[in-house]
């Protein structure tokens, strides 16, 4: 409706977007009876509808999108009615906020056998001019839900179809099984994450002067998990060295505040010695080195800590 519309340029594309918004909102309202329009943001490329609802999900949106496209395909008439506040009762289901309309005159946009809405914007003469509507994104927003959409979206539909077919090939499955396949993969990933988190670290400890030098070598563990494990092992007057075997050896150095050692300085010297890249701060630093032997890297770090 006119009061919810934000900064619109008058153009054919905007007319298509505006008419599509009327059609889709009403189609969605038929799926969700408690739906409330908060605001509309129209753009020539992609527009947004902000709504309040107890619950929205993709299945509800898909049904509304299908109905909206059916109405567009039927090339229904879009009519303009000039009326007054006293006579708005003759438009069944009219969407209007009278308190926001100055004066007595009301402009009503009718989408034939579908919707009546008070609006001052420009619209198409028939629904067929829109060609189609595609819901591109759906997410929670501070005002409830934001639903983004495009019109005349043949190019985008072809691109989505291309991506879907490539995804099916990558997943090694068929269209009707793709969601189940993805859910199974997500479940497998969660199981692997839990297994990695519970992995026992066999860290070794040696004394270098008054310092504790704690070190361990892993394979394929991500940075966050290594950091969590390192924090668990840190104590007073400690220098810790973790090496993760990936494409290259990734070296993590942590120094306790009272160790009087600088992790970034150790990493810098290690880079110079072994041809590595990386850096960090006084208490935490990381690098990747060209040396493939983890024991040699541990020995090099020990020498730098002394």
C-alpha positions in Angstrom: 0.0 0.0 0.0 1.1 3.6 -0.7 2.2 4.4 2.9 4.5 1.4 3.1 6.3 2.1 -0.2 9.9 3.4 0.0 11.5 5.7 -2.5 10.2 4.4 -5.9 11.3 5.6 -9.3 8.5 5.5 -11.9 9.5 3.0 -14.5 8.1 0.0 -16.4 10.3 -2.3 -14.3 9.0 -0.7 -11.1 5.4 -1.1 -12.4 6.0 -4.8 -12.9 7.6 -5.1 -9.4 4.7 -3.2 -7.8 2.0 -5.3 -9.5 3.9 -8.5 -8.6 4.0 -7.4 -5.0 0.2 -7.0 -4.9 -0.2 -10.4 -6.5 2.3 -12.3 -4.3 1.3 -10.7 -1.0 -2.4 -11.7 -1.5 -1.3 -15.2 -2.6 0.8 -15.4 0.6 -2.1 -14.0 2.7 -4.3 -16.9 1.5 -1.7 -19.3 3.0 -1.2 -17.3 6.2 -4.4 -15.7 7.5 -2.6 -13.6 10.2 -0.1 -12.1 7.7 0.6 -8.4 8.1 2.4 -6.1 5.7 5.1 -4.0 7.3 6.7 -2.3 4.4 7.8 -2.7 0.7 11.1 -1.8 -0.9 10.9 -1.8 -4.6 13.9 -1.8 -6.9 14.3 -2.4 -10.6 16.5 -5.5 -10.1 15.3 -7.1 -6.8 12.6 -6.0 -4.4 11.7 -6.8 -0.8 8.5 -7.5 1.1 8.7 -7.2 4.9 5.9 -9.0 6.6 4.8 -10.1 10.1 3.6 -13.7 10.6 3.6 -16.3 13.3 5.4 -18.7 11.1 6.8 -18.7 7.5 8.8 -21.4 5.8 9.8 -22.3 2.3 6.9 -24.6 1.7 4.4 -21.9 2.4 6.3 -19.4 0.2 6.5 -22.0 -2.6 2.7 -22.4 -2.5 2.2 -18.6 -2.7 4.8 -18.3 -5.4 3.0 -21.0 -7.5 -0.4 -19.3 -7.1 1.1 -15.9 -7.9 2.7 -17.3 -11.1 -0.6 -18.9 -12.1 -2.4 -15.5 -11.8 0.4 -13.9 -13.8 0.1 -16.6 -16.5 -3.7 -16.0 -16.8 -3.0 -12.4 -17.9 -5.7 -11.0 -15.6 -6.8 -7.4 -15.8 -5.3 -4.8 -13.4 -7.9 -2.0 -12.9 -7.8 1.3 -11.2 -10.8 2.6 -9.2 -11.2 6.1 -7.8 -13.5 6.1 -4.8 -14.0 7.7 -1.4 -13.6 6.5 2.2 -17.3 6.3 2.5 -17.6 3.9 -0.4 -14.7 1.5 0.3 -17.1 -1.2 1.5 -17.9 -2.1 -2.1 -14.4 -3.6 -2.5 -14.3 -6.9 -0.7 -11.2 -7.6 1.3 -9.7 -4.2 0.5 -6.3 -3.7 2.1 -6.2 -0.1 3.3 -5.1 2.0 6.2 -7.5 4.9 6.2 -5.7 6.8 8.9 -2.7 7.2 6.6 -4.7 8.6 3.6 -5.2 12.4 3.6 -8.5 13.6 2.3 -11.6 11.6 1.4 -10.4 10.2 -2.0 -9.1 6.6 -2.2 -7.3 5.0 -5.1 -7.9 1.3 -5.3 -5.9 -1.2 -7.4 -7.8 -4.3 -8.4 -6.1 -7.5 -9.6 -9.0 -9.3 -11.3 -10.6 -11.9 -9.0 -7.6 -11.8 -6.6 -6.9 -8.6 -4.8 -8.1 -5.1 -3.9 -5.5 -2.7 -2.4 -5.4 1.0 -1.8 -2.3 2.3 -3.6 -1.1 5.4 -5.5 1.8 3.8 -7.4 2.0 2.8 -11.1 1.1 -0.7 -12.1 0.8 -2.9 -15.2 -2.4 -3.1 -17.1 -2.5 -6.9 -17.1 -0.7 -9.5 -14.9 0.9 -11.1 -18.0 3.2 -8.1 -18.4 5.2 -9.4 -15.4 6.1 -12.7 -17.1 6.8 -14.4 -13.8 7.8 -13.8 -10.2 10.7 -15.6 -8.5 11.3 -15.6 -4.7 15.1 -15.2 -4.4 15.6 -15.1 -0.7 13.7 -15.5 2.6 15.0 -14.7 6.0 14.1 -13.4 9.5 14.4 -9.7 9.9 13.9 -7.2 12.8 10.4 -6.5 11.3 9.4 -10.2 11.1 10.4 -11.7 7.7 12.0 -10.3 4.6 11.0 -11.9 1.3 13.0 -10.8 -1.8 11.8 -11.3 -5.3 12.4 -10.7 -8.9 10.1 -10.4 -12.0 10.6 -11.5 -15.6 13.3 -13.8 -14.1 13.9 -16.2 -16.9 17.7 -15.8 -16.8 17.7 -16.4 -13.0 15.5 -19.5 -13.4 17.9 -21.0 -16.0 20.9 -20.3 -13.7 19.1 -21.9 -10.8 18.3 -24.9 -12.9 22.0 -25.1 -14.1 23.2 -24.9 -10.4 20.7 -27.6 -9.3 21.9 -30.0 -12.0 25.5 -29.5 -11.2 24.7 -30.0 -7.5 22.9 -33.2 -8.3 25.9 -34.5 -10.1 28.3 -33.5 -7.3 26.1 -35.2 -4.7 25.7 -38.3 -6.9 22.0 -38.4 -6.4 18.7 -37.7 -8.1 16.3 -34.7 -7.8 13.8 -36.5 -5.5 16.5 -37.6 -3.2 18.6 -34.4 -3.0 17.2 -33.1 0.3 17.6 -36.4 2.0 21.2 -36.7 0.7 22.1 -33.2 2.0 20.5 -34.0 5.4 22.5 -37.2 5.6 25.7 -35.4 4.8 25.0 -32.8 7.4 24.4 -35.5 10.0 27.7 -37.2 9.0 29.6 -33.9 9.3 28.2 -33.3 12.8 29.3 -36.8 13.8 32.8 -36.1 12.5 32.9 -32.8 14.4 32.0 -34.5 17.6 34.6 -37.2 17.0 37.3 -34.6 16.4 36.3 -32.6 19.4 36.6 -35.7 21.6 40.0 -36.6 20.1 42.6 -37.1 22.8 45.7 -35.0 22.5 48.9 -36.7 23.3 50.9 -33.6 24.1 54.4 -33.9 25.4 56.1 -31.6 27.9 59.8 -30.7 28.3 61.5 -28.2 30.6 63.5 -25.4 28.9 65.1 -23.5 31.7 62.2 -22.3 33.9 59.7 -22.7 31.1 57.4 -25.6 30.2 57.5 -26.4 26.5 54.4 -28.3 25.5 54.2 -29.7 22.0 52.1 -32.0 19.8 51.5 -33.0 16.2 48.1 -33.6 14.6 46.7 -34.3 11.2 43.6 -32.6 9.6 42.4 -30.7 12.7 40.9 -27.3 12.1 42.3 -24.1 13.6 39.5 -23.5 16.1 39.7 -27.0 17.6 43.4 -26.7 17.9 43.1 -23.4 19.6 40.5 -24.8 22.0 42.8 -27.7 22.9 45.8 -25.4 23.3 43.9 -23.1 25.7 43.0 -26.2 27.8 46.7 -27.1 28.1 48.1 -23.6 28.8 49.4 -22.8 32.3 51.9 -20.5 33.9 55.3 -20.0 32.3 54.4 -22.1 29.2 55.3 -22.0 25.5 53.1 -24.3 23.5 53.7 -25.5 19.9 51.1 -27.4 17.9 51.8 -28.6 14.4 48.9 -29.6 12.1 49.7 -31.7 9.1 47.8 -30.4 6.1 49.0 -29.5 2.6 51.9 -27.9 4.4 52.9 -28.0 8.1 50.9 -25.4 10.0 52.6 -24.3 13.1 50.8 -22.7 16.1 52.7 -21.0 18.9 51.1 -19.8 22.2 53.0 -18.1 25.0 51.7 -17.5 28.5 51.9 -13.8 29.7 54.5 -14.7 32.4 56.8 -16.6 30.0 58.5 -13.5 28.7 58.4 -15.0 25.2 56.9 -13.4 22.1 54.9 -15.9 19.9 55.1 -13.5 16.9 58.8 -13.1 17.2 59.3 -16.9 17.4 57.1 -17.3 14.2 59.0 -14.6 12.4 62.4 -16.3 13.0 60.8 -19.7 12.2 59.6 -18.3 8.8 63.2 -17.0 8.1 64.7 -20.3 9.0 62.2 -22.7 7.2 60.8 -20.5 4.5 57.4 -20.0 6.1 54.6 -17.5 6.0 52.5 -16.2 8.8 52.4 -14.0 11.9 50.4 -13.0 14.9 50.6 -11.4 18.3 52.7 -11.7 21.4 50.7 -14.5 22.9 49.5 -16.3 19.8 50.9 -16.7 16.3 50.6 -19.1 13.3 52.5 -19.9 10.1 52.8 -22.5 7.3 56.3 -23.8 6.6 57.9 -25.5 3.7 59.6 -28.1 5.9 57.8 -31.4 5.7 59.3 -33.0 8.8 57.4 -32.1 11.9 60.2 -33.3 14.2 62.6 -30.8 12.6 60.1 -28.0 13.1 59.7 -28.9 16.8 63.5 -28.9 17.2 63.7 -25.5 15.5 61.1 -24.0 17.8 62.9 -25.4 20.9 66.1 -23.7 19.8 64.2 -20.4 19.4 62.6 -20.7 22.8 65.9 -21.2 24.6 
